[in-house]
Amino acid sequence: MTTKFRIKRIYDEPVQADGYRILVDRLWPRGVSKSAAKVDLWLKDFAPSTELRKWFHTDAGDFDTFVTKYQRELKAQQTEIEQTVAEMMTQPTITLLTAVKDPEHSHVPVLEEFLTNLISNG
């Protein structure tokens, strides 16, 4: 079975097509109750470290450098991520949820690519 990933803001209405919903932010989003969010799993440990997140937002760090640093953090956690991925890859659709305003220019596509590569190489 091939798992399909989607990226969505947690503030958008949950729909059945989301499949397995995973929050991939380190902090719980403001103004969203856990029951309304319909989150199946919260992978806060796979989000960028607090230090990297603060650097990117406060120093207006460039996106390419952020991606490189975040990929390094993911690689350091690869064994733990592989174990988690093995458990969730039975899902046909996984929606990666985030509270960021611009999900396409955030950590989420980087994590999606990392997970996709793990699945295809595993």
Secondary structure, 3 states (H helix, E strand, C coil): CCCEEEEEECCCCCCHHHCEEEECCCCCCCCCCHHHHCCCEECHHHCCCHHHHHHHHHCCCCHHHHHHHHHHHHHHCHHHHHHHHHHHCCCCEEEEEECCCCHHHCHHHHHHHHHHHHHHHC
